[in-house]
């Protein structure tokens, strides 16, 4: 199985650094899948589910929010604001965050930040469900 080097970086540091045979992320204008020998490419990341298929063929799901995807010289780098494997997302915490954001949106102090927090919580919940 053909592979490429994949590095995923977040503000906390290197999240993943290894070989992959496929990666799918939500770009700003829709889902993008990168396979081995992909052309050089750069795009902004949106908010949604990411899927990483390793060199062993196993696929892991993750919540990925914001940042960029860059393919250069056959290597792929994801620089994400947030990247969390589905099996590591605390579902109860995500539900509480969703409820808090909904409460803020329903109140007189509704703002873009509360809306962004709600979208982030909903993305995490979709990935774990």
ZAKOL-824657 format. One record per atom (N, C-alpha, C): x, y, z; residue in one letter. Coordinates in steps of 0.02 Angstrom, whole numbers, plus 50000, padded with zeros to 5 digits. Example, Ala and Ser with C-alpha at 12.3 -4.5 7.8 and 13.67 -1.06 7.14 Angstrom:
BEGIN
506604971650390A;506154977550390A;506604983550390A;506424988850354S;506844994750357S;506455000250394S;
***
This chain:
BEGIN
500424994150000X;500005000050000X;500455006250000X;500325010749953X;500705016949949X;500515021550007X;501005025150033X;500885029650089X;501235036350077X;501105041050120X;501445047450120X;501565049450193X;502025054150203X;502155056550271X;501625061650289X;501315060750347X;500795065250373X;501015067950440X;500985074450446X;501115077650510X;500515081950527X;500255081150587X;499695085150612X;499955089150671X;499885095750667X;500135100150719X;499565104450745X;499545105450811X;499055109850842X;499445114950884X;499115119850914X;499475124550958X;499835121051016X;499615114951033X;499935111251088X;500555107451066X;500695107251001X;501285103750976X;501115098750922X;501575094050910X;501475088950859X;500965083850885X;500425083150849X;499885078650869X;499985071750838X;500215071550776X;500335065250741X;500905066250693X;501335061350687X;501905061650641X;502055054550619X;501825052850559X;501925046050536X;501685045050465X;501615038750445X;501405037050377X;500655036150374X;500365038250318X;499645037450306X;499545035550233X;498985032350219X;498815030650150X;498255035050123X;497925038650169X;497365043050149X;497205047650207X;497025053850191X;496765058450242X;496205062550210X;495655063150247X;495085067150224X;494935072350278X;494875078650257X;494715084050303X;494175088450272X;493845092350315X;493365097350291X;493755103750277X;493795105450214X;494115111750194X;493585117250197X;493795123350186X;493335128950189X;492775128350137X;492915124850081X;492425124350028X;492185117150016X;492285112650064X;492045105850057X;492575100750078X;492395094450077X;492865089250097X;493405088250045X;494015086850069X;494595085650026X;494915079150050X;495075074750003X;495435068550018X;496105068849984X;496625067350022X;497305067149995X;497535059849994X;497785057749937X;498055051049927X;498805051649910X;499175046149912X;499885046449893X;499965049549822X;500505053149813X;500685056449751X;500215062149732X;499885065149781X;499445070849770X;499865076749746X;499575081049705X;499935087049684X;500015091749743X;500485096349738X;500575101449790X;499925105549794X;499735107049856X;499075109949867X;499055113149936X;498695118749942X;498595121950007X;497865124250010X;497545123150068X;496865125450077X;496735126950151X;496265131350163X;496045132750231X;495585127250255X;495625125550319X;495195120450348X;494565123550376X;494025120050369X;493395121950401X;493335118350468X;492715116550484X;492575113150547X;492185106850531X;492455101050549X;492095094850535X;492505088750552X;492285083150525X;492605076850538X;493205075950492X;493745073250520X;494335071250482X;494395063750488X;494665060650436X;494795053450437X;495505052250413X;495885048550453X;496575046950436X;496635039350431X;496845037050372X;496965029850362X;497715028750364X;497925024750412X;498635023350421X;498905018450370X;499555017150374X;499875012550328X;499625005350337X;499315003950395X;499034997250409X;498324996450383X;498035001850355X;497355001650328X;496825003450378X;496995004350441X;496505006250493X;496365013750487X;495725015450492X;495515022450487X;495295025050556X;495545030950573X;495345034250636X;494965040550618X;494435041950656X;494045047950647X;494255053150699X;494175059550681X;494375064950726X;493935071050713X;493905075450762X;493615082050754X;494185086750736X;494105090350682X;494635094950658X;494315101750646X;494615106950674X;494315113650668X;494845118850655X;494765122250599X;495175127950582X;495895126250566X;496225130650529X;496925129750513X;497025128950439X;497515124750420X;497655123750349X;497915116750336X;497835114650274X;498105108450248X;498595110250193X;499195107450196X;499695108750144X;499985102150121X;500005101350055X;500335095650024X;500925098449985X;501525096050001X;502125098549968X;502635092849960X;502835091649898X;503335086549886X;503135079649909X;502485078249908X;502235071649928X;502095070950002X;502285075750043X;502145075650115X;501545080050129X;501175078350182X;500575081950200X;500645084650271X;500465090950279X;500475093950346X;499795097150358X;499515095550416X;498905098750439X;499095102950499X;498955109350495X;499065113850552X;498365116050573X;498125112950627X;497435113950647X;497385117650713X;496875121750720X;496735124950783X;496555119750835X;496135114850815X;495945109350859X;495945102950819X;496215097650846X;496195090950816X;496155085950873X;495595082150875X;495485077350929X;495245070750900X;495575065250916X;495325058650896X;494645057550927X;494195054350891X;493515053150915X;493505049350981X;493955044450988X;493955040451049X;494245044051109X;494495050151099X;494765054051154X;494335060051172X;493785060951136X;493335066551151X;492905064751211X;492875069151260X;492455068151319X;491745070251299X;491325065251287X;490645066651263X;490245070851313X;490315069551378X;489945073451428X;490175080751427X;490825081851421X;491075088751417X;490805092251355X;490785088751298X;490525091651236X;489775093251243X;489405088951276X;488685090251286X;488585096451331X;488985096951384X;488935102751429X;489115109151391X;489625108851349X;489825114751309X;489265116751261X;488935111751231X;488375113051186X;487815116551223X;487635113851282X;487085116751321X;487245123951343X;487865125051364X;488065131851384X;488035136651326X;488275134551267X;488255138851208X;487535140351188X;487105135351190X;486395136351174X;486075141251223X;486255140651287X;485985145251337X;486195152451322X;486835153351305X;487085160051289X;486755162851227X;486645158651176X;486335160951115X;485605162951126X;485275159851174X;484575161351188X;484505167751230X;485045169851262X;485015175651306X;485165182151270X;485125187651307X;485225194251278X;485955195651259X;486425191551284X;487135192551270X;487385188151213X;486935185851170X;487135181451114X;487655185051071X;488165181351052X;488685184251010X;488985178850964X;489445180950922X;489775176450875X;490185171150911X;490465172850969X;490865168051007X;490425162251032X;489835163851057X;489375158551079X;489175154151021X;489065157050963X;488895153150903X;489475148650883X;490085151150886X;490675147150869X;490755141450919X;490635142750982X;490695137551033X;490175132051021X;489575134051001X;489055129150986X;489265124850926X;489515127850873X;489725124050814X;490285119150832X;490755121450874X;491305117050896X;491045111150936X;490585112350982X;490305106951023X;489905102050979X;489525104650932X;489145100250887X;489605096050844X;490155098850821X;490635094950781X;490915089250822X;491115090550883X;491375085250927X;490855079850938X;490245081750950X;489715076850962X;489575072650900X;489585075650841X;489475071850780X;490015066650770X;490625068350788X;491185063750778X;491145057850826X;490905058950887X;490885053350936X;490255049250929X;489755051750895X;489125047950889X;489135043250830X;
***
